[in-house]
Amino acid sequence: MFTFTTVKLEIFVPKSHLVPLRDALRAVGAGVVGNYDSVISYSTIRGNWRPLPGANPYDGEVGVLCEGDEYKVEVRCLAAKLPETISAIKTVHPYEEPVINVIPLLTV
């Protein structure tokens, strides 16, 4: 039978915030694989966004289509620790609305 005890997080973050994010993930036990911690991967991506009226953007200005480089960070964590992990991410993340994708991983 399949269970979803582990999830993979995809987190989009400015390059300037990679180290604080990595440290926050480690502090809550995300990124542990066997006898290793701080197991994350990241790659440079290019993204677009347009802040709408009422937004308070970290980067860019309201009504203007913006484009920039950031990191896509991938890390595993226990599903049971997901609320704590998301809270830790939001504590160090500068975006008003951080993009955090949660993908269940099969354990067989």
C-alpha positions as CSV (number, residue, x, y, z in Angstrom):
1,M,0.0,0.0,0.0
2,F,1.2,3.5,-0.7
3,T,1.4,6.2,2.0
4,F,2.3,9.9,1.8
5,T,4.5,10.4,4.9
6,T,7.0,12.6,3.0
7,V,6.5,15.7,0.8
8,K,8.7,17.6,-1.5
9,L,8.6,21.4,-1.3
10,E,9.4,23.7,-4.2
11,I,10.1,27.2,-2.9
12,F,10.8,30.2,-5.1
13,V,13.1,32.7,-3.3
14,P,15.4,35.6,-4.2
15,K,19.0,34.6,-4.4
16,S,19.8,36.9,-1.5
17,H,17.6,34.7,0.8
18,L,19.0,31.3,0.1
19,V,21.1,30.9,3.2
20,P,18.5,32.1,5.7
21,L,16.0,29.8,4.0
22,R,18.4,26.8,4.2
23,D,19.1,27.6,7.9
24,A,15.3,27.8,8.7
25,L,14.6,24.5,6.9
26,R,17.4,22.8,8.9
27,A,16.1,24.2,12.2
28,V,12.8,22.5,11.7
29,G,14.2,19.2,10.4
30,A,13.4,19.6,6.7
31,G,16.0,18.3,4.3
32,V,16.9,15.2,6.4
33,V,17.7,12.2,4.3
34,G,19.1,9.2,6.2
35,N,22.2,10.4,8.1
36,Y,22.4,13.7,6.3
37,D,20.7,17.1,7.0
38,S,20.6,20.3,4.9
39,V,19.8,18.2,1.8
40,I,18.4,20.8,-0.6
41,S,18.8,21.5,-4.2
42,Y,18.4,24.8,-6.0
43,S,18.5,26.1,-9.5
44,T,18.3,29.5,-11.0
45,I,15.1,30.3,-12.8
46,R,13.6,33.4,-14.4
47,G,10.1,34.4,-13.4
48,N,7.5,37.0,-14.1
49,W,5.0,38.7,-11.8
50,R,2.8,41.8,-11.8
51,P,1.8,43.2,-8.5
52,L,-1.9,44.1,-8.4
53,P,-3.5,47.1,-6.6
54,G,-3.3,46.5,-2.9
55,A,0.0,44.6,-3.2
56,N,3.1,45.5,-1.3
57,P,5.8,44.0,-3.5
58,Y,9.3,43.1,-2.3
59,D,10.5,43.7,-5.8
60,G,8.8,45.6,-8.6
61,E,5.9,48.1,-8.6
62,V,2.1,47.8,-8.7
63,G,0.7,47.5,-12.2
64,V,4.0,46.8,-13.9
65,L,4.9,43.4,-15.3
66,C,8.2,42.5,-13.7
67,E,10.9,39.8,-14.6
68,G,13.8,38.6,-12.6
69,D,16.1,35.8,-11.5
70,E,15.4,33.8,-8.4
71,Y,16.1,30.3,-7.0
72,K,13.8,27.3,-7.1
73,V,14.7,25.4,-3.9
74,E,13.6,21.8,-3.5
75,V,13.6,20.0,-0.2
76,R,12.0,17.0,1.4
77,C,10.2,17.0,4.8
78,L,7.9,14.8,6.8
79,A,4.2,15.5,6.1
80,A,3.6,15.7,9.8
81,K,6.1,18.6,10.1
82,L,4.6,20.5,7.1
83,P,2.8,23.2,9.1
84,E,5.9,24.0,11.1
85,T,8.0,23.9,8.0
86,I,5.8,26.3,6.1
87,S,5.7,28.7,9.1
88,A,9.5,28.6,9.2
89,I,9.7,29.4,5.5
90,K,7.3,32.4,5.8
91,T,9.4,33.7,8.7
92,V,12.5,34.2,6.5
93,H,10.9,34.7,3.1
94,P,10.7,38.3,1.9
95,Y,7.8,37.9,-0.6
96,E,4.4,39.1,0.5
97,E,3.0,35.9,-1.1
98,P,5.7,33.2,-1.3
99,V,5.2,30.4,-3.8
100,I,5.5,27.1,-2.0
101,N,4.4,24.0,-3.9
102,V,3.8,20.9,-1.8
103,I,4.1,17.6,-3.6
104,P,3.3,14.3,-1.8
105,L,6.0,11.6,-2.3
106,L,5.1,7.9,-2.3
107,T,6.7,5.6,0.2
108,V,6.7,2.0,-0.9
